[in-house]
Each structure stands twice: as structure tokens, then as C-alpha cells.
Amino acid sequence: MSGARRPVILDCDPGTDDALALWLALASPEIDLRMVTVVGGNVGLERTVANAASVVGLSRAVVPVVPGAGRPLRGHFAGEVRVHGDDGLRGVTLPPGPPPVAAVAADAIRAMLHTMPPAGMTLVGIGPATNLALALATEPELAGKLREIVLMGGAWGEGNWTPAAEFNAASDPEALDILLALGVPLTLLTLELTSQALVRPERVAAMRGLGDGACLRAACDIMDAVLPSRRLGGKGHPLHDACAIAWLIAPELFETRLVSVQVDCGHGPARGRTHVDRWGRSGAAATVTLPDTLDTEAFFALLGRRLARLP
């Protein structure tokens, strides 16, 4: 991506793959990371906030970390400790980061958007969409300040949290529904795409050979600590969230199509399912960009090069 750096607010719930995504954003000159907002999700909010602060602190970046929602719009977050461990980072210990900002994420997002020109900000969401939905549902006119919303979430096939639904979408489908209805250009990176970013031992070993910075070393330790995915045949585990950052900095790694998307907000077994119309069968307007394929080797090469730049 050429031209001026892209202003970004990154909303996350660290989470092993969130940590990698955060480091990739912090290492990429294409991104002007204005703020990191944090939601509960993979683990509870107290831990996700501490993890986000530690990730930012280890990079020596000066970026505000702002706590947000500890529960979805309805119900509660269940957490995914099977993947991320009780601490969210699979037992990899990072030094404590700087204290988070004494603010509320939704308020901080709105305040920052008020300072932006039209279509000036990109929102990236790699956790449940609660913070972003709370910010924009209360002042929907601020959608005009957005260049793009980029979300890791959803699936057009089988889910990874329930048979029907992906974890982020299932954690707060009402929030995702609010974002889909805004009319803002939106990119959705689903499980089918992110599962192509498969972490395997030889890929981690290659990254370790690129340097010995603390961030790169911690990133490799985290990737080594996550168990292989049974859903993907035990061949490795997917690095979901970093794909959203790669989309911003290297869109040439992806092939895409335009689709329509609806999310199931019911309370049955399909709750959180994203109905992705890849073939135009519904007649609904195709307004969501759906990355279909990823150049996996180029993705991991990019990830390694960028993380090797960090302290």
C-alpha cells in the first residue's frame, strides 16, 4: 500500500493471535496506530487489557490502550481458554506494560472520530465487535468518518466455536449486525481465509532465524505454545487475527470477491452464524469485501520481516 500512513484504531481481545496482530501493526510503517481498544472475549477483560498493554510495552511504542466492554450487548463472554490458556497468551509471560488509559473504549473511539476528516479512519476489529458497535450505535453519523471497517470474524462454512458460528461472531452477533448495517466499506476475513495462515513448526523456526528481538522471540514462543487445531487435521494452528493487519499493508497477498452478509442473532443453534452469499443467490446488495485466498508463504515471510524490526 503506497501513500500516506493509514490512521487505524485496533480493537482486540488478546489472545495469542491478537498479540501477533498487534506486533505486526506496530511494526508496519503503512499503519498509523492511533489507539488500541480492548474487549473481553478470548479471556476476561482484566486479562485482555493487561495483555494488550504488555504487547504494546514490549514494542516500546507509545500508543494508548483503552479498556472497553467486559460483556457483549447480550449475555456474557464465554472465553476460549482451550486455545489461548487461562492467561490468554498460552503461558508465555511478558513484562507488564504501561497502565491503560482511564477511559471507556466506546467513548474514546467516538472522541477520536470527531477529530478525523470524512473517511479518515480505519477501524480494525479482531475480537467480538462490542466496543465498535457501542461507539457507532450511539452516534451513527460518525460512520462518515470511516474509510473502512476490517473485521476478523465469521465463516461461510463450519464454525470453530459452534458447528454454525465462528468465535468472534458468536460472542456478540448483535454487535456484528450493527456494523454490517452501517453502510461503511467493510472487509470480513472469515475462518476459510484465516485458516490458510497455518502456523507450522518450520515456519516458526524460519522466523526465529530472523533475529533475537524480544517481540520476535515472544511471538515465536506464543506460536510454539498453541496446540495444533483438531479442526484442521492437527497440521498446525491458524493465525487468524494477523490476517486483518496483512490486509491493510499487503492487499496484493489476497484474492477477494464482493458478497452480502447477514448474521443470525437468534437464540437457537445457529446463533452467530454469518450467512455469506458468495454467489449472489439472495439478490441482496453485495457490499462486503470477502478475501477468499491468501498467499501463505508470502504472508509468513512478511510477518517475520516485520516482527524482526521490533525491539
N, C-alpha and C positions, 0 to 999 in steps of 0.2 A: 504494500500500500504506500503510495507516494503522497507528498504534500505535507501539510501541517499535521502535527500530532493530534490525535483524536481524543477529546476530553471524554473520560469514562468514569462512571460510578459503578463499582463492582459490589454486588450483593451476594453473600456467600454463607455457608454453614460448615466451616472446616472441622472435620472431614479431610481424609487423606488426599483425595484428588483435588479438593478445593485448595489445599496448600500448594500443590504443583501449579495450579492455575494462577494463584496469586503471585508466585515467584515468576512465572512466565510473563505476566502482565508487568511486574516491577522491572523485569529485565529487558523490556521491549521499548525502544525509543519511539515507535509508532503510537504508543499509548501515553496519554497524559492522565495518569490515575489520580483523580481529584479526591476520592473518598472511598473507603471500604465500609460497607454497612453489613451487619451481621444478623442472621436469623437463627433460631433454633431449627433443628432438623436432624442431621446425622447423629448428633448428641445434643444435650441440653444447652440452652443459651449461655449459661455461665461458662461452659467449657468452649463453645464455639467462639465466643468473644476472646477468651484467653488465647486460644489457638491462633486466631487471626492476628492478634497483637504480637504474638511470638513470631509468626511468619514475617510480618512486616518489619519487626525489630531486627531479626536476623539479617535482613537485607540491607539494614541501615538506611532505609528510605524514611522520609518524613511525610507520612500520609495518615490522615485522621482515620481512626477505627471507631465506628459508632454502633452501639448496641441497638437492636431492634426487637422484633416480636419473639416472644418465647412460646407462643402457641399460634396455630392457624386461625383463620377467620371463624371456623367452627371446629370444635373438638380440641384435640391436643396432638402434639408431635409424638410419634412412637419411637423414633430413633432407629439407627441401623448399626448397632454395635457389633453385629456379626462380621461386617466388613471393616468398620473403622475402629473397633475396640471401644472400651469404656471411655477412654480419653480422647477419642476422635482421631488420633494420629498413630494408631496401632502400636502404642507403646514407645514410640520414638519421642524422646524428651528434647524440647527446645528451651533455650533460655527465656525467662519471662520478657515480654515486650513492654513497650511504653503503655501507660494507663490509657484506657479508652476515653473518648470524649464523653463528657457528661451531657448527653443529648439523647433524643429518640430518633431512630433511623428515618422513619417516615417524615418527621418534621425537618430533619436535616436535608433529606432529598429534595423536599419542596423548596426549602430556603435556597439551596444551590441552583435549582432550576430557575428560580426567579431571577437569578443573576445572568442567565445564559441568553444568547440571541436565539431566534427561531431556528429550530432543527440543529441546535448546537451541541447537544449532549447525547451520548450513547449510554444506555442502561444495560448492564450485563447481569443476569441472574443465573446463578449456578446452584441455588438451593430452592426450597419452597418459595413461592413468589409473594409471600405475605407482605414483606416490607414495601415492595414496589407497588403492590395493589393498594395498600393503605395510603401511600403517598398520592397516587394518581386518582383514586376513587374520591378523595375529599376535594381535590382541585383538578378536575379532568381537563380544564383548559391548559394546564401545564403540559399536556401531551404535545402541544405545538412547539415546545422547546426541545423535543426529542428528534434526533436524527434516525435512531434505530433502537429497538429492543432486541437483545440477543439472549436467548434462554437455552440452557441445557435442561431438557426435560421431555417427557412424553415418549411414546413409542407407537409405531403404526402396526406392530405385530404384538408379540407377547411382552408382558411387563416383567420387571425384575423385583417388584415389591409384592404385587398380587399377580395372578395369571393375566389380569387385564391391564394393569397400570404400572407405570414407572414410578420410582420413589418420590421424586420432587412433585410430579403432577398429583400423585395420590395423597401427598401430605397436605396440600391445600388447593384442591381443584377450583374452589370459588375464586381464589386469588388469580389463578391462571386464566380463568374465564374473563375476569375484569380486564386483564392485559390484552387478551385476544380481541376484545370488543372495542379497544381504543381507536383503531384505525391507523395506528402508527406502523411504519415498516417494521416487521418482526421476523426474526430468524429463529427457527426452532431446531436444535440439534438433538435428535432423538437417540434412543438406545441403538438403533440399527446403524447409525453413523458412529457413535462413540465407541461401540464395541469393536470397531475396526482399529482403534487406537489401543492395541492389545500389548500390555506390558509383559515381556518375557525376559528370562534371566540374561540372555545375551544382549538384549537392548539396554538393560541396566548396567551391565558390565561395560558396554561401549561408552555409556555416559560417564561412568566413574573414571574412565581413562582420559577424560577431557580436562580434568583439573582437580583441585583439592579444596575449593572454597567451601565454607560452612554450609551455604544454601544448597549447592550441588550435592554435597555429601549427605545432608539431611534428606534431600529429595530422593536420592537413591536408596537411603535407608528405609524411607517410608514405602517406596515401591517394592523393595525386597520383603517388607513385613506383611504386605497384603496377600491374603491367600488366593490361589487361583480360583477362578469362577467356575462353579459347577454348571451354571447355565451355558457357559462357553466351552464345555468339554474339558475343563481343567488345563487348558493350554496357556493360560495367563489370566490377567485381570484387566478390565478396561479402565483407561484413564479418561473418564467421562469429561470432567469439567475443563481440563486444559484445552479441549477441542473448541470451546467457546472463545477462548483467547486466540487460538490459532486462526479462527475465522476472521478476527479483526486484523491480524497482522499479516496473514498469508492466505487470502481467499483463493489464490490460484491452486492451493492444495485440495480444493473441494470441487465436486460437480454438484449442481443444485437443480431443483425444479420448484415451480410455484404450486402451492396447494391451498386448500381450505382446511381449517382445523376447528373442531368442536371438542369440548371436554365434558365428560359425564360428571355432573355434580349431584347425581342421585346417591342413595344410601344402600344400594344393593352391591352385588359382587363386581359390577363394572365401574364403581366409583373411581374417578381419576383417570379412566381410560381416555386417551386422546384419539378421536376419530379423524384420521388424516386421509383426506380424499386425494390420493396420488394420481388418479386417472380422470378426474373431472366428472365422476358419476353423479354427484349430488346436485350439480348445477349451481352450487354456491360459488361466490367470487373467490378466486384463488389469489390470496393476498399475503400468504405466509411463505417465506423462503425456507425450503427444506433441503439442507445439504444431504446428498444421497451417498456419495463416496468420498473417501479420504485417501490421499497418497500417504500411506502409513509410514514408509521408510523416511520420506521427506519430513513428516511430522516429528518423528523422534529425533531426526538429525537437527531440526530447528530447535526443539526443546532442549537438547543437550548443549547446543552452541549458546543459546540464550542464557540458560542457567549457569553456564561456566563463566559468564560475565559478572555474576553477583559475587559479593564478598564471601 
